[in-house]
Amino acid sequence: MSAIVAIVGRPNVGKSTLFNRLIQRREAIVDAVSGVTRDRHYGKSDWNGKEFTIIDTGGYVIGSDDIFEKEIDQQVELAIDEADVIIFMVDVESGITGMDEDVAKLLRRVDKPVFVAVNKVDNSMREAEAVEFYALGLGDYYSLSSINGSGTGELLDALVEKLPEETEAENDLPRFAVVGRPNAGKSSFINALIGEDRYIVTDIAGTTRDAIDTKYNRFGFEFNLVDTAGIRRKAKVKDDLEFYSVMRSVRAIENADVCLLILDATRGFDGQVQNIFWLAHRNNKGVVILVNKWDLVEKNTHSVKEYTTAIKKAIEPFTDVPIVFMSVTEKQRIYKAIETAVQVYENRSKKIKTRTLNDYLLPLIEKFPPPATKGKYIKIKFCTQLPTPYPQFAFFCNLPQYIKDPYKRFLENKIRSEYDFSGVPMSLFLRKK
């Protein structure tokens, strides 16, 4: 289970610059999926062999400084609730401001490691000026310059010492996380499945506080259901701040095998739902999209088709995802949702024999070879599925650097058309042979 590190602080102190510097240690997170440049405020980093998830709270607040003042304490409180370690960023140029003191006041009450990072310290005079940050009452500080990276090593050395040890799941049952934005019907869905009011369900967004596990065993399926309905507390959060949904979903998604993404049919597949979808995709999890409250939508004979087309357009190029239209209150198709999730789980762990794969793909590749580049012909000689938790395929060829994304998509589509990998992200690698 990946630890979560949140970067907090007022605007313009360099949070995003530090965030970008940290996630670049892992090139993979800067999306390798073509056409996906979404959700740039969440990424993975590693240092000294320890991996952690990093969240830039600043990226989620858009608006002037005075709007920010109202929201900064919500941001910090959420970071305090959700993160394992907090980096509090300040700026040596402006010294301690009133807003810094407000944040420090919240952080002093916390029983979690807090690292004060004093940014823009790029010469010895500024090093001397940084001493004033002791006055925040949060102990030692770390001087750094997030633009050129000096000092970040010392901060990270200290930070990874404080990360919690990774814990393994208690049992080996598949884990299905129920995710989505507030009020889409996540808790009601779980209550309908387990046949008891295990969760308090109200119309107030974010009644559930934590991701809770429920062991589920019915119709021969056994797995853990993880409810992330605790996306936010109504009292503290204004309605549409994406940050809250995403941050709450991060941990549950990283720990799941399959994500059941519930959306409210009356609201559609909006930006916030898409963010959660791409989060699951980026973590290579199985995904089932559940369109809830379908009974409340005015329908004609083409409604399902039109709705499906709209969702698939939004999730291109990863369109091989099952979509189930359901109504939790009417108990329509809720078991179909679970059967689909079980199928996706099986798809995710499917292994295809190397010989079978080559017998199918090589004749196709010969018929439709990769386009020649710079007068050079590319020959793919062999392919195999890698022994990883989700489907990854390696193709061995003479000039891997000349194979472009459209041809990789062609290969992926051919694999998907022959073998059922519905709902599961797939990676293709080209290797020199």
C-alpha positions as CSV (number, residue, x, y, z in Angstrom):
1,M,0.0,0.0,0.0
2,S,1.6,3.2,-1.2
3,A,2.0,6.0,1.4
4,I,0.6,9.4,0.6
5,V,2.6,12.6,0.8
6,A,0.8,15.9,0.4
7,I,2.4,19.2,-0.4
8,V,0.5,22.1,1.2
9,G,1.1,25.9,1.4
10,R,-0.2,29.2,0.1
11,P,-0.1,30.0,-3.6
12,N,3.1,30.8,-5.5
13,V,5.5,29.2,-3.1
14,G,6.6,26.6,-5.7
15,K,4.5,23.6,-4.7
16,S,3.9,22.5,-8.3
17,T,7.6,22.9,-9.3
18,L,8.6,20.6,-6.4
19,F,5.8,18.2,-7.3
20,N,7.0,18.0,-11.0
21,R,10.6,17.5,-9.8
22,L,9.6,14.6,-7.5
23,I,7.4,12.8,-10.0
24,Q,10.0,13.0,-12.8
25,R,12.1,10.5,-10.8
26,R,9.6,8.1,-12.3
27,E,9.2,8.9,-16.0
28,A,6.3,6.4,-16.2
29,I,3.8,8.5,-14.4
30,V,4.1,11.3,-17.0
31,D,1.5,9.5,-19.0
32,A,2.7,7.0,-21.4
33,V,-0.9,6.6,-22.6
34,S,-1.3,8.6,-25.8
35,G,-3.8,11.3,-25.6
36,V,-4.0,11.4,-21.8
37,T,-2.7,14.5,-20.2
38,R,-5.2,14.7,-17.4
39,D,-5.0,15.1,-13.7
40,R,-1.5,16.5,-13.3
41,H,-1.7,16.9,-9.6
42,Y,-1.2,13.3,-8.6
43,G,1.8,11.1,-9.2
44,K,4.2,8.6,-7.9
45,S,7.8,9.1,-6.8
46,D,10.4,6.9,-5.2
47,W,13.5,7.6,-3.2
48,N,16.0,5.1,-1.7
49,G,13.9,2.3,-3.0
50,K,10.7,3.5,-1.2
51,E,7.8,4.4,-3.4
52,F,5.1,6.9,-2.4
53,T,2.2,8.7,-3.9
54,I,2.5,12.5,-4.0
55,I,-0.3,15.0,-4.2
56,D,0.0,18.7,-5.0
57,T,-2.8,20.4,-3.3
58,G,-2.1,23.7,-5.0
59,G,-3.1,22.3,-8.4
60,Y,-6.7,22.0,-7.4
61,V,-7.5,25.6,-6.4
62,I,-8.2,27.9,-9.2
63,G,-9.1,31.5,-8.4
64,S,-7.7,34.6,-6.7
65,D,-5.8,34.7,-3.4
66,D,-8.9,35.8,-1.4
67,I,-10.8,32.7,-2.7
68,F,-7.8,30.7,-1.7
69,E,-7.8,32.0,1.8
70,K,-11.2,30.5,2.4
71,E,-10.1,27.2,0.9
72,I,-6.6,26.8,2.2
73,D,-7.7,25.5,5.5
74,Q,-10.0,22.9,3.8
75,Q,-7.1,21.8,1.7
76,V,-4.8,21.5,4.7
77,E,-7.4,19.7,6.8
78,L,-8.0,17.2,4.0
79,A,-4.3,16.7,3.6
80,I,-4.0,16.1,7.4
81,D,-6.8,13.6,7.2
82,E,-5.6,11.6,4.2
83,A,-1.9,11.9,3.9
84,D,0.7,10.0,5.9
85,V,3.4,12.7,5.6
86,I,2.9,16.4,4.9
87,I,5.4,18.8,3.2
88,F,4.6,22.4,4.2
89,M,6.1,24.7,1.7
90,V,7.1,28.3,2.4
91,D,9.1,30.9,0.5
92,V,12.2,32.7,1.8
93,E,11.6,35.7,-0.4
94,S,8.4,36.8,1.3
95,G,9.3,35.4,4.8
96,I,6.5,34.3,7.1
97,T,3.1,35.6,6.0
98,G,-0.2,35.6,7.9
99,M,-1.4,32.7,5.7
100,D,1.7,30.7,6.5
101,E,1.0,31.2,10.2
102,D,-2.6,30.0,9.7
103,V,-1.4,26.8,8.0
104,A,1.3,26.3,10.7
105,K,-1.4,26.6,13.4
106,L,-3.4,23.8,11.8
107,L,-0.3,21.6,11.3
108,R,0.9,22.0,14.9
109,R,-2.1,20.1,16.1
110,V,-1.3,17.1,13.9
111,D,0.2,13.8,15.0
112,K,1.8,13.2,11.7
113,P,5.3,14.0,10.3
114,V,5.4,17.6,8.9
115,F,8.4,18.8,6.9
116,V,8.8,22.5,6.5
117,A,10.4,23.1,3.1
118,V,11.8,26.7,2.7
119,N,11.9,27.3,-1.1
120,K,14.0,29.6,-3.3
121,V,17.1,29.3,-1.1
122,D,19.7,29.5,-3.7
123,N,22.5,31.4,-2.1
124,S,24.2,31.7,1.4
125,M,22.4,35.0,2.2
126,R,19.0,33.4,1.7
127,E,20.3,30.4,3.8
128,A,20.8,32.8,6.7
129,E,17.3,34.4,6.1
130,A,15.6,31.0,6.3
131,V,16.3,30.8,10.0
132,E,13.2,32.8,10.7
133,F,11.0,29.8,9.8
134,Y,11.9,28.2,13.1
135,A,9.3,30.6,14.4
136,L,6.5,28.5,12.9
137,G,6.9,26.1,15.7
138,L,7.2,23.0,13.5
139,G,10.8,22.1,14.4
140,D,13.6,21.9,11.8
141,Y,13.2,23.2,8.3
142,Y,14.8,22.1,5.0
143,S,16.2,24.7,2.6
144,L,15.8,24.0,-1.0
145,S,15.3,25.4,-4.5
146,S,12.6,23.5,-6.3
147,I,13.6,25.1,-9.6
148,N,17.2,23.7,-9.6
149,G,16.7,20.9,-7.2
150,S,19.3,21.8,-4.6
151,G,18.3,20.6,-1.1
152,T,15.6,18.2,-2.3
153,G,17.8,15.2,-1.6
154,E,18.1,16.0,2.1
155,L,14.4,16.6,2.4
156,L,13.6,13.2,0.7
157,D,16.1,11.3,2.8
158,A,14.4,12.6,6.0
159,L,10.9,12.1,4.5
160,V,11.3,8.4,3.5
161,E,12.5,7.6,7.0
162,K,9.0,8.7,8.3
163,L,7.0,6.8,5.7
164,P,4.8,4.0,7.2
165,E,5.9,0.5,6.4
166,E,3.9,-1.0,3.5
167,T,1.2,-3.4,4.8
168,E,-0.1,-6.3,2.9
169,A,-3.8,-7.0,2.5
170,E,-5.0,-9.3,5.2
171,N,-6.3,-11.9,2.8
172,D,-5.8,-12.8,-0.8
173,L,-9.4,-12.1,-1.9
174,P,-9.9,-9.9,-4.9
175,R,-10.5,-6.3,-3.9
176,F,-13.2,-4.3,-5.6
177,A,-13.3,-0.6,-4.9
178,V,-16.5,1.3,-5.3
179,V,-15.5,4.8,-6.4
180,G,-17.1,7.9,-7.9
181,R,-18.1,11.4,-6.9
182,P,-20.3,12.1,-3.9
183,N,-24.0,11.2,-3.9
184,A,-23.7,8.9,-6.9
185,G,-25.1,6.0,-4.8
186,K,-22.0,4.2,-3.7
187,S,-23.1,3.3,-0.2
188,S,-26.6,2.4,-1.3
189,F,-25.1,0.1,-3.9
190,I,-23.1,-1.8,-1.2
191,N,-26.2,-1.9,1.1
192,A,-28.3,-3.3,-1.7
193,L,-25.6,-6.0,-2.4
194,I,-25.0,-7.1,1.2
195,G,-28.7,-6.8,2.1
196,E,-28.3,-4.8,5.3
197,D,-27.8,-1.2,6.1
198,R,-24.1,-1.5,6.9
199,Y,-23.6,2.1,6.0
200,I,-25.5,5.2,7.0
201,V,-27.0,6.5,3.7
202,T,-28.2,10.1,3.6
203,D,-28.6,12.8,1.0
204,I,-25.7,14.7,2.4
205,A,-22.6,14.3,0.2
206,G,-19.8,12.5,1.9
207,T,-21.4,10.9,5.0
208,T,-19.1,8.0,5.0
209,R,-15.7,9.1,6.3
210,D,-13.3,6.2,5.5
211,A,-12.8,3.5,3.0
212,I,-14.4,0.5,4.6
213,D,-13.9,-3.1,3.6
214,T,-16.8,-5.6,3.5
215,K,-16.2,-9.2,2.8
216,Y,-18.8,-10.3,0.3
217,N,-19.8,-13.9,-0.5
218,R,-22.8,-14.6,-2.6
219,F,-23.6,-16.6,-5.7
220,G,-20.3,-18.2,-5.5
221,F,-18.3,-15.0,-5.6
222,E,-16.0,-14.1,-2.7
223,F,-14.2,-10.8,-2.6
224,N,-13.6,-7.6,-0.5
225,L,-15.8,-4.6,-1.3
226,V,-14.1,-1.3,-0.5
227,D,-16.4,1.6,-0.1
228,T,-14.9,5.0,-0.7
229,A,-18.1,6.9,-0.2
230,G,-16.2,9.1,2.2
231,I,-15.2,11.5,-0.4
232,R,-16.0,14.5,1.6
233,R,-17.6,16.1,4.6
234,K,-20.4,18.5,3.6
235,A,-19.7,20.9,6.5
236,K,-16.3,21.8,5.3
237,V,-16.3,21.5,1.6
238,K,-17.8,23.6,-1.1
239,D,-19.5,21.6,-3.7
240,D,-17.3,21.2,-6.6
241,L,-13.7,20.9,-5.5
242,E,-12.3,18.0,-7.4
243,F,-9.4,17.6,-5.1
244,Y,-11.5,16.0,-2.4
245,S,-12.9,13.2,-4.7
246,V,-9.5,12.4,-6.1
247,M,-7.6,12.4,-2.9
248,R,-10.1,10.1,-1.2
249,S,-10.1,7.7,-4.1
250,V,-6.4,7.5,-4.5
251,R,-5.7,5.0,-1.7
252,A,-8.7,2.8,-2.4
253,I,-7.8,2.6,-6.2
254,E,-4.2,1.9,-5.6
255,N,-5.2,-1.0,-3.3
256,A,-7.9,-2.5,-5.6
257,D,-7.9,-5.1,-8.3
258,V,-11.1,-3.8,-10.0
259,C,-12.7,-0.3,-9.6
260,L,-16.5,-0.1,-9.9
261,L,-16.9,3.5,-11.0
262,I,-20.4,4.7,-10.1
263,L,-21.8,7.8,-11.8
264,D,-25.2,9.5,-11.5
265,A,-27.0,9.2,-14.8
266,T,-28.7,12.5,-14.3
267,R,-25.3,14.3,-14.0
268,G,-23.4,12.4,-16.7
269,F,-19.8,11.4,-17.2
270,D,-18.4,14.8,-16.1
271,G,-14.8,15.9,-15.5
272,Q,-14.6,14.7,-11.9
273,V,-15.8,11.2,-12.8
274,Q,-13.3,11.2,-15.7
275,N,-10.5,12.1,-13.3
276,I,-11.3,9.1,-11.2
277,F,-11.5,6.9,-14.3
278,W,-8.0,8.0,-15.5
279,L,-6.7,7.5,-12.0
280,A,-7.8,3.8,-12.1
281,H,-6.5,3.5,-15.6
282,R,-3.1,4.9,-14.7
283,N,-2.8,2.5,-11.9
284,N,-3.6,-0.4,-14.3
285,K,-6.7,-1.5,-12.5
286,G,-9.7,-3.2,-14.0
287,V,-12.6,-0.8,-14.5
288,V,-16.4,-1.3,-14.7
289,I,-18.5,1.9,-15.3
290,L,-21.9,1.7,-13.5
291,V,-24.4,4.2,-14.6
292,N,-26.7,4.5,-11.6
293,K,-30.2,6.2,-11.3
294,W,-31.0,5.1,-14.8
295,D,-34.7,4.9,-13.7
296,L,-34.6,8.8,-13.3
297,V,-33.6,9.5,-16.9
298,E,-36.1,10.2,-19.6
299,K,-35.4,7.5,-22.2
300,N,-36.1,6.5,-25.7
301,T,-35.1,3.4,-27.7
302,H,-31.6,4.9,-28.4
303,S,-30.8,6.2,-24.9
304,V,-28.5,3.4,-23.8
305,K,-26.6,3.5,-27.1
306,E,-26.3,7.3,-27.1
307,Y,-25.1,7.4,-23.5
308,T,-22.6,4.6,-24.1
309,T,-21.2,6.4,-27.2
310,A,-20.8,9.6,-25.2
311,I,-18.8,7.8,-22.4
312,K,-16.6,5.9,-24.9
313,K,-15.8,9.2,-26.7
314,A,-14.6,10.6,-23.3
315,I,-12.4,7.7,-22.5
316,E,-10.6,7.2,-25.8
317,P,-8.3,5.5,-26.6
318,F,-9.2,3.0,-23.8
319,T,-12.7,2.2,-24.9
320,D,-12.9,-1.5,-24.2
321,V,-14.7,-1.0,-20.9
322,P,-17.9,-2.6,-19.8
323,I,-20.8,-0.2,-19.0
324,V,-23.7,-1.4,-16.9
325,F,-26.9,0.7,-16.6
326,M,-28.5,0.2,-13.2
327,S,-30.8,1.5,-10.5
328,V,-29.8,0.8,-7.0
329,T,-33.1,1.9,-5.5
330,E,-35.0,-0.3,-7.9
331,K,-32.4,-3.1,-7.5
332,Q,-32.1,-3.2,-11.3
333,R,-29.0,-5.0,-12.6
334,I,-26.9,-4.6,-9.4
335,Y,-25.9,-8.3,-9.5
336,K,-25.0,-7.9,-13.2
337,A,-22.6,-5.1,-12.0
338,I,-20.9,-7.6,-9.7
339,E,-20.8,-10.4,-12.3
340,T,-19.2,-8.0,-14.7
341,A,-16.6,-6.9,-12.1
342,V,-15.7,-10.6,-11.5
343,Q,-15.3,-11.1,-15.2
344,V,-13.0,-8.1,-15.4
345,Y,-11.0,-9.4,-12.5
346,E,-10.6,-12.7,-14.4
347,N,-9.6,-10.8,-17.6
348,R,-7.0,-8.9,-15.7
349,S,-5.2,-12.1,-14.6
350,K,-5.6,-13.9,-17.9
351,K,-2.5,-15.4,-19.3
352,I,-2.1,-16.4,-23.0
353,K,0.4,-19.0,-24.0
354,T,3.3,-17.6,-26.1
355,R,2.8,-20.1,-28.9
356,T,-1.0,-19.4,-29.2
357,L,-0.3,-15.6,-29.2
358,N,2.4,-15.9,-32.0
359,D,0.2,-18.3,-34.1
360,Y,-2.5,-15.7,-34.0
361,L,-0.6,-12.4,-34.3
362,L,2.4,-13.1,-36.5
363,P,0.3,-13.9,-39.7
364,L,-1.7,-10.7,-39.0
365,I,1.5,-8.7,-38.6
366,E,2.9,-10.1,-41.9
367,K,-0.3,-9.1,-43.7
368,F,-0.3,-5.6,-42.1
369,P,3.3,-4.8,-41.2
370,P,4.4,-1.6,-39.5
371,P,4.9,1.2,-42.1
372,A,8.5,1.6,-43.3
373,T,10.3,4.6,-41.8
374,K,13.2,6.3,-43.5
375,G,13.3,3.5,-46.1
376,K,13.8,0.9,-43.4
377,Y,11.5,-2.1,-43.0
378,I,10.4,-3.2,-39.6
379,K,10.1,-6.9,-38.9
380,I,8.4,-8.1,-35.7
381,K,9.7,-11.6,-35.1
382,F,8.1,-12.8,-31.9
383,C,5.8,-11.7,-29.1
384,T,5.0,-12.9,-25.5
385,Q,2.9,-11.9,-22.5
386,L,5.0,-10.8,-19.5
387,P,4.4,-12.4,-16.1
388,T,2.9,-9.3,-14.5
389,P,-0.3,-8.7,-12.4
390,Y,-2.1,-7.1,-15.4
391,P,-1.7,-7.7,-19.2
392,Q,1.6,-6.6,-20.6
393,F,3.0,-7.8,-23.9
394,A,6.5,-7.6,-25.4
395,F,7.1,-7.5,-29.1
396,F,10.6,-8.3,-30.4
397,C,11.7,-6.6,-33.6
398,N,14.7,-5.2,-35.5
399,L,13.9,-1.5,-35.2
400,P,11.6,-0.9,-32.2
401,Q,12.2,2.9,-32.1
402,Y,10.4,3.3,-35.5
403,I,7.1,1.7,-34.3
404,K,4.6,4.5,-33.6
405,D,1.6,4.7,-31.4
406,P,-1.1,4.1,-34.1
407,Y,0.5,0.7,-34.9
408,K,0.8,-0.2,-31.2
409,R,-3.0,0.6,-31.0
410,F,-3.6,-1.6,-34.0
411,L,-1.7,-4.5,-32.2
412,E,-3.6,-3.9,-29.0
413,N,-7.0,-3.9,-30.8
414,K,-6.1,-7.2,-32.5
415,I,-5.3,-8.7,-29.1
416,R,-8.5,-7.4,-27.6
417,S,-10.6,-8.6,-30.5
418,E,-9.3,-12.2,-30.1
419,Y,-9.1,-12.5,-26.3
420,D,-11.4,-10.9,-23.8
421,F,-9.5,-8.2,-21.9
422,S,-12.6,-6.0,-21.5
423,G,-12.2,-3.4,-18.7
424,V,-8.5,-3.9,-18.3
425,P,-5.7,-1.5,-19.3
426,M,-2.9,-3.1,-21.3
427,S,0.7,-2.2,-22.0
428,L,2.7,-3.1,-25.1
429,F,6.5,-2.9,-25.1
430,L,8.8,-3.1,-28.2
431,R,12.2,-4.7,-27.7
432,K,15.2,-5.0,-29.9
433,K,16.0,-8.5,-31.1
